[in-house]
């Protein structure tokens, strides 16, 4: 058969396809033949592979706009085309897209499927914590004392207690401030002992279902520069500031009669910035345990944090027994959620000004910063999509907000499980976002 005949046959086959299949075709020339009035856009996006920082170009499918269809019909056709991919023969996908402006679902695909979320779990942690604690909440590291401070000799005849509040931001400058405050109280000598109080959370230093060979953070409520070295560096800082201490160090709970002498704190908004922008797992677990300890009980557990999140799920009309919250960061292999759950949490956050105002600025921006810095560059999604990424072996996810091409605000969740590499799953997510923004 001659080449011209083959072309005619191919064109006749294309024209017999439904419009959503036509729109998905990667050939701009075919799209132009099918709809001469259509607006054809073809651009490149970048993806960030989990094993490297190299950028990979990926062609966004040519999207034809049929002027005889409504915006919703056009976007549905575009999305149908994206889902017509061989990727979904081997990789699971759970997707839900919600129009926040009209407050109606826009698109759904396996939205209730139970899936591992990876770091989009941090969205649930942040929203639940902000809902329970408020956006003005602070994470504190405090020092208490017992006994009396003798004015004439500047001696503390008593003990110091360092009460950890699981502040992941506590660093050397905070330590200096803490010690300077003690020094300014007139203490130059401690005639007693120094204790660490670790009763803020349970003693487990790793999360449930964490892999032993991951780069797991240490879950201690009293860290400095992410390290479990607080007491030794505290004693060293005391001596450097001229405060003499010859007692012993140990762990003990702060007694009821102890009085506060120094406090260092950071706001939950500060913590969310690193937690979400660069997907810091320690910061996420710190926020999760703030939620768990929100009623003031000591030895807060992951189970308690899970109970608070489950209560919020039920409030949203969902059955908490359909999901499992193992940790706050998404590191655990035991986390199971759905795209529907993530979208309903994002929708709830949007409806609460206090939550949304703290959450939105913390999310990575496509092509601009955080874990989305290298994704969707040079597309209509750049600078528009604000979303949390998620990546562990076999899992890639994306959840957040964008402004669609019709001016409506959208929230979405895309969870992929079962991929041997992350790039195809990320390209799939990128295409969905670009289609909505284009």
C-alpha positions as CSV (number, residue, x, y, z in Angstrom):
1,X,0.0,0.0,0.0
2,X,1.4,3.4,-0.9
3,X,2.4,5.9,1.8
4,X,-0.4,8.4,0.7
5,X,-3.0,5.6,1.1
6,X,-1.7,4.8,4.5
7,X,-2.0,8.4,5.5
8,X,-5.6,8.6,4.3
9,X,-6.4,5.4,6.2
10,X,-4.8,6.7,9.4
11,X,-6.7,9.9,9.1
12,X,-10.0,8.1,8.7
13,X,-9.3,6.0,11.7
14,X,-8.4,9.1,13.8
15,X,-11.6,10.9,12.7
16,X,-13.7,7.9,13.8
17,X,-12.3,8.1,17.3
18,X,-14.2,10.0,20.1
19,X,-13.1,13.5,20.7
20,X,-11.2,12.7,23.9
21,X,-9.1,10.2,22.1
22,X,-8.4,12.6,19.3
23,X,-7.2,15.3,21.7
24,X,-4.7,13.0,23.4
25,X,-2.8,12.3,20.2
26,X,0.8,13.6,20.4
27,X,0.8,14.8,16.7
28,X,0.0,18.5,16.4
29,X,-0.5,18.1,12.7
30,X,-3.2,15.5,13.1
31,X,-4.9,17.7,15.8
32,X,-4.9,20.6,13.3
33,X,-6.5,18.5,10.6
34,X,-9.2,17.3,13.0
35,X,-10.0,20.8,14.2
36,X,-8.5,23.7,12.2
37,X,-9.8,26.2,14.8
38,X,-8.3,24.5,17.7
39,X,-5.6,26.1,19.8
40,X,-2.6,23.7,19.9
41,X,0.1,24.1,22.5
42,X,3.1,21.9,22.9
43,X,5.7,22.6,25.6
44,X,8.4,20.9,27.7
45,X,8.4,20.2,31.3
46,X,11.1,18.9,33.6
47,X,11.0,16.1,36.1
48,X,13.2,15.4,39.0
49,X,14.2,11.7,39.4
50,X,14.4,10.3,42.9
51,X,17.9,9.0,42.2
52,X,19.4,12.1,40.7
53,X,19.0,15.9,40.3
54,X,19.1,15.7,36.5
55,X,16.4,17.3,34.5
56,X,14.5,15.3,31.9
57,X,12.5,16.9,29.1
58,X,9.1,15.5,28.6
59,X,6.7,16.5,25.9
60,X,3.3,17.6,27.1
61,X,0.6,16.2,24.9
62,X,-0.9,18.6,22.4
63,X,-4.3,19.8,23.8
64,X,-6.9,20.8,21.3
65,X,-9.7,23.1,22.4
66,X,-13.1,22.5,20.8
67,X,-14.9,25.8,20.9
68,X,-18.3,24.0,20.7
69,X,-17.7,22.4,24.1
70,X,-17.9,23.9,27.5
71,X,-14.7,24.4,29.5
72,X,-15.6,21.4,31.7
73,X,-16.2,19.2,28.7
74,X,-12.9,20.2,27.2
75,X,-10.9,19.6,30.3
76,X,-12.6,16.3,30.8
77,X,-11.6,15.3,27.3
78,X,-8.0,16.4,28.0
79,X,-7.8,14.4,31.2
80,X,-9.4,11.3,29.6
81,X,-6.7,11.5,27.0
82,X,-3.9,11.7,29.6
83,X,-5.4,8.6,31.4
84,X,-5.3,6.7,28.1
85,X,-1.7,5.7,28.7
86,X,0.3,2.4,28.9
87,X,1.6,3.6,32.3
88,X,-1.6,2.7,34.0
89,X,-1.3,-0.9,32.8
90,X,1.5,-1.4,35.3
91,X,1.1,1.5,37.8
92,X,-1.8,2.2,40.0
93,X,-3.3,5.7,40.0
94,X,-5.8,7.3,42.4
95,X,-6.8,10.8,41.4
96,X,-9.4,13.4,42.5
97,X,-9.7,16.9,41.3
98,X,-12.1,19.3,43.0
99,X,-13.4,22.7,41.8
100,X,-13.2,24.9,44.9
101,X,-14.9,27.9,43.3
102,X,-18.0,25.9,42.4
103,X,-17.4,23.4,45.3
104,X,-18.0,20.4,43.1
105,X,-15.9,17.4,42.0
106,X,-14.3,18.0,38.6
107,X,-12.7,14.6,37.8
108,X,-12.2,11.3,39.6
109,X,-10.3,8.1,38.9
110,X,-9.9,5.4,41.5
111,X,-10.3,8.1,44.1
112,X,-11.2,5.8,46.9
113,X,-8.4,3.2,46.3
114,X,-6.2,2.6,49.3
115,X,-2.7,3.8,48.5
116,X,0.6,4.7,50.1
117,X,0.9,8.5,49.9
118,X,4.6,9.0,50.6
119,X,5.2,12.7,51.6
120,X,1.8,14.0,50.6
121,X,1.0,12.6,54.1
122,X,2.5,15.8,55.3
123,X,-0.5,17.7,54.0
124,X,-2.8,15.6,56.3
125,X,-0.4,16.2,59.2
126,X,-0.2,20.0,58.6
127,X,-3.9,20.4,58.2
128,X,-4.8,18.3,61.3
129,X,-2.3,20.1,63.4
130,X,-3.4,23.6,62.3
131,X,-7.0,22.6,62.9
132,X,-6.2,21.4,66.4
133,X,-3.5,23.8,67.5
134,X,-4.1,27.0,65.4
135,X,-1.7,28.9,63.2
136,X,-0.3,30.9,66.2
137,X,1.0,27.7,68.0
138,X,4.6,27.6,69.0
139,X,7.0,24.8,69.6
140,X,9.0,25.3,72.8
141,X,12.2,24.2,74.5
142,X,12.1,25.2,78.2
143,X,14.4,25.2,81.2
144,X,13.0,25.0,84.8
145,X,14.8,25.2,88.1
146,X,14.2,24.0,91.7
147,X,15.7,25.5,94.9
148,X,16.7,29.1,95.3
149,X,19.1,31.5,93.7
150,X,21.3,33.2,96.3
151,X,21.6,36.8,95.3
152,X,24.8,37.5,97.1
153,X,26.8,34.6,95.7
154,X,24.8,34.1,92.4
155,X,24.6,30.4,93.2
156,X,21.6,28.3,92.3
157,X,21.1,25.9,95.2
158,X,19.0,23.5,93.2
159,X,18.7,21.7,89.9
160,X,18.0,22.6,86.3
161,X,15.5,20.7,84.2
162,X,15.6,20.9,80.4
163,X,12.1,20.1,79.1
164,X,12.0,19.1,75.4
165,X,9.1,20.1,73.3
166,X,10.3,18.5,70.1
167,X,11.3,21.7,68.3
168,X,13.2,20.6,65.2
169,X,14.5,24.1,64.6
170,X,16.4,24.3,67.9
171,X,20.0,25.2,66.9
172,X,23.3,26.7,68.3
173,X,21.9,30.2,68.3
174,X,18.9,29.0,70.4
175,X,21.2,27.3,72.8
176,X,23.2,30.5,73.3
177,X,20.0,32.5,73.9
178,X,18.8,29.9,76.4
179,X,22.1,30.0,78.3
180,X,22.3,33.8,78.2
181,X,18.8,34.1,79.7
182,X,19.9,31.8,82.6
183,X,23.1,33.9,83.0
184,X,21.0,37.1,83.0
185,X,19.0,35.7,85.9
186,X,22.1,36.2,88.0
187,X,23.3,32.6,88.1
188,X,27.0,32.0,87.9
189,X,27.2,28.7,89.7
190,X,24.8,25.6,89.9
191,X,25.1,23.8,93.1
192,X,23.0,20.8,91.9
193,X,22.3,18.6,88.9
194,X,21.0,19.0,85.4
195,X,18.3,16.8,84.1
196,X,16.7,16.3,80.7
197,X,13.0,15.8,80.6
198,X,12.0,13.7,77.6
199,X,8.4,13.1,78.7
200,X,6.9,15.1,75.8
201,X,6.6,11.9,73.7
202,X,6.9,8.2,73.8
203,X,10.4,6.7,73.8
204,X,10.4,5.2,70.3
205,X,13.1,6.9,68.3
206,X,11.8,5.6,65.0
207,X,8.4,5.6,63.4
208,X,6.1,2.6,62.9
209,X,6.9,0.9,59.6
210,X,10.1,2.8,58.8
211,X,12.7,1.0,56.8
212,X,16.0,0.4,58.6
213,X,18.1,1.5,55.7
214,X,16.3,4.8,55.1
215,X,17.8,8.1,56.3
216,X,15.4,8.2,59.2
217,X,15.4,11.2,61.7
218,X,15.9,10.6,65.4
219,X,12.6,11.2,67.2
220,X,13.8,12.7,70.4
221,X,11.9,15.6,72.0
222,X,15.2,17.3,72.9
223,X,17.5,17.8,69.9
224,X,20.0,20.4,68.8
225,X,20.9,20.8,65.1
226,X,18.9,17.5,64.6
227,X,21.3,15.6,66.8
228,X,20.7,13.9,70.2
229,X,23.5,15.9,71.9
230,X,21.4,18.4,73.8
231,X,22.7,17.8,77.4
232,X,26.4,17.7,76.6
233,X,26.2,20.9,74.5
234,X,24.0,22.6,77.1
235,X,26.6,21.9,79.8
236,X,29.4,23.1,77.5
237,X,27.5,26.3,76.7
238,X,26.9,27.0,80.4
239,X,30.6,26.7,81.1
240,X,31.5,28.9,78.1
241,X,29.2,31.6,79.5
242,X,30.9,31.5,82.9
243,X,28.4,29.4,84.8
244,X,30.1,26.8,87.0
245,X,28.6,23.3,87.2
246,X,30.1,20.4,88.9
247,X,27.1,18.1,89.4
248,X,25.8,15.2,87.4
249,X,23.5,14.9,84.4
250,X,20.6,12.5,84.1
251,X,17.1,12.1,82.8
252,X,14.1,13.0,85.1
253,X,10.7,14.5,84.8
254,X,10.3,18.1,85.8
255,X,8.7,18.3,89.3
256,X,5.5,20.2,89.8
257,X,7.2,22.8,92.0
258,X,9.8,23.7,89.4
259,X,9.8,27.3,88.1
260,X,10.5,28.4,84.5
261,X,13.7,30.3,83.9
262,X,14.3,30.2,80.1
263,X,12.3,29.4,76.9
264,X,13.2,29.3,73.2
265,X,10.4,28.8,70.7
266,X,9.6,28.7,67.0
267,X,6.2,29.2,65.4
268,X,4.4,26.4,63.6
269,X,4.4,28.6,60.5
270,X,8.2,28.6,60.6
271,X,8.3,24.8,61.0
272,X,5.8,24.3,58.1
273,X,8.0,26.2,55.7
274,X,10.8,23.6,55.8
275,X,8.5,20.7,56.4
276,X,6.6,21.3,53.2
277,X,9.0,23.1,50.9
278,X,11.8,20.6,51.2
279,X,9.8,17.8,52.7
280,X,11.8,17.5,55.9
281,X,10.7,14.4,57.7
282,X,11.9,15.4,61.2
283,X,9.9,18.6,61.0
284,X,6.8,16.6,59.9
285,X,7.2,14.2,62.8
286,X,7.6,17.1,65.2
287,X,4.4,18.6,64.0
288,X,2.7,15.2,64.3
289,X,3.7,14.9,67.9
290,X,2.6,18.4,68.7
291,X,-0.8,17.2,67.6
292,X,-0.5,14.0,69.7
293,X,0.5,16.1,72.8
294,X,-2.1,18.8,72.3
295,X,-4.1,17.9,75.4
296,X,-1.1,18.3,77.6
297,X,-0.6,14.7,78.5
298,X,2.9,13.4,78.7
299,X,4.4,10.5,76.7
300,X,2.4,11.4,73.6
301,X,2.2,8.6,71.1
302,X,1.7,8.1,67.4
303,X,-1.5,6.4,68.3
304,X,-2.8,9.6,69.9
305,X,-1.9,11.6,66.8
306,X,-3.7,9.0,64.7
307,X,-6.8,9.4,66.8
308,X,-6.9,13.1,66.3
309,X,-6.5,12.8,62.6
310,X,-9.2,10.0,62.5
311,X,-11.5,12.3,64.3
312,X,-11.0,15.0,61.6
313,X,-11.6,12.4,58.9
314,X,-14.9,11.5,60.5
315,X,-15.8,15.2,60.7
316,X,-15.4,15.4,57.0
317,X,-17.9,12.5,56.5
318,X,-15.4,9.8,55.8
319,X,-14.9,6.5,57.6
320,X,-11.6,6.6,59.5
321,X,-11.4,2.8,59.4
322,X,-10.8,3.0,55.7
323,X,-7.4,4.6,56.3
324,X,-4.3,4.1,58.4
325,X,-2.1,6.8,59.8
326,X,1.2,5.4,60.9
327,X,3.3,8.6,61.1
328,X,3.3,12.2,60.2
329,X,5.9,12.3,57.4
330,X,4.9,9.6,55.0
331,X,8.1,7.6,55.6
332,X,6.1,4.6,56.9
333,X,5.2,1.7,54.7
334,X,2.1,1.3,56.7
335,X,0.4,4.5,55.8
336,X,-2.7,4.0,53.6
337,X,-4.9,6.9,52.4
338,X,-6.9,7.8,49.2
339,X,-6.9,10.6,46.8
340,X,-10.4,11.4,48.0
341,X,-9.2,11.8,51.6
342,X,-6.4,14.1,50.6
343,X,-8.7,16.3,48.5
344,X,-11.3,16.5,51.2
345,X,-8.6,17.6,53.7
346,X,-7.4,20.2,51.2
347,X,-10.9,21.4,50.6
348,X,-11.4,21.6,54.4
349,X,-8.2,23.7,54.7
350,X,-9.4,26.1,52.0
351,X,-12.7,26.6,53.9
352,X,-10.8,27.6,57.1
353,X,-9.0,30.9,56.6
354,X,-6.7,30.3,59.6
355,X,-5.5,26.9,58.2
356,X,-5.3,27.9,54.5
357,X,-3.4,31.1,55.3
358,X,-0.7,29.1,57.0
359,X,-0.7,26.1,54.7
360,X,-0.6,27.7,51.2
361,X,2.6,29.7,51.6
362,X,4.4,26.6,52.8
363,X,3.7,24.5,49.6
364,X,6.3,24.2,46.9
365,X,5.6,26.3,43.7
366,X,6.0,24.6,40.3
367,X,9.1,25.7,38.5
368,X,10.1,28.1,41.4
369,X,11.1,26.5,44.7
370,X,11.1,23.5,47.0
371,X,10.6,20.0,45.6
372,X,8.8,21.4,42.6
373,X,11.6,23.7,41.5
374,X,12.6,21.6,38.5
375,X,9.1,20.5,37.5
376,X,6.6,22.0,35.0
377,X,9.0,24.7,33.9
378,X,8.1,26.5,30.8
379,X,4.4,25.4,31.0
380,X,1.3,27.2,32.1
381,X,1.6,25.4,35.4
382,X,4.9,27.2,36.3
383,X,4.3,29.6,39.2
384,X,0.7,28.4,39.4
385,X,0.7,25.0,40.9
386,X,1.3,24.9,44.7
387,X,1.6,21.4,45.9
388,X,3.3,18.8,48.1
389,X,5.3,16.1,46.4
390,X,5.7,12.6,47.7
391,X,8.4,10.1,46.8
392,X,9.5,6.7,48.2
393,X,10.4,3.6,46.4
394,X,7.5,2.7,44.1
395,X,5.4,5.7,45.1
396,X,5.1,9.1,43.6
397,X,2.3,11.6,44.6
398,X,1.3,15.2,44.2
399,X,-1.4,17.1,46.1
400,X,-2.2,20.8,46.4
401,X,-3.8,23.7,44.7
402,X,-3.8,25.5,41.3
403,X,-5.8,28.1,39.4
404,X,-7.4,26.5,36.3
405,X,-7.5,28.1,32.9
406,X,-11.1,29.2,33.5
407,X,-10.1,31.1,36.6
408,X,-11.4,28.6,39.1
409,X,-9.4,27.5,42.1
410,X,-8.8,23.8,42.1
411,X,-7.5,21.3,44.7
412,X,-6.2,17.9,43.6
413,X,-4.5,14.7,44.7
414,X,-2.7,12.4,42.4
415,X,-1.2,9.2,43.9
416,X,0.8,6.6,41.9
417,X,1.9,3.3,43.4
418,X,3.9,0.5,41.8
419,X,6.3,2.3,39.5
420,X,9.8,1.0,39.2
421,X,11.1,4.5,38.4
422,X,9.6,7.8,39.4
423,X,10.0,9.8,36.2
424,X,7.0,8.3,34.4
425,X,4.7,8.8,37.4
426,X,5.9,12.4,37.8
427,X,5.3,13.1,34.1
428,X,1.8,11.7,34.5
429,X,1.2,14.2,37.3
430,X,2.8,17.0,35.4
431,X,0.5,16.5,32.4
432,X,-2.6,16.6,34.6
433,X,-1.6,19.9,36.1
434,X,-0.6,21.4,32.8
435,X,-3.9,20.3,31.3
436,X,-5.8,22.1,34.0
437,X,-3.8,25.3,33.8
438,X,-3.5,25.5,30.0
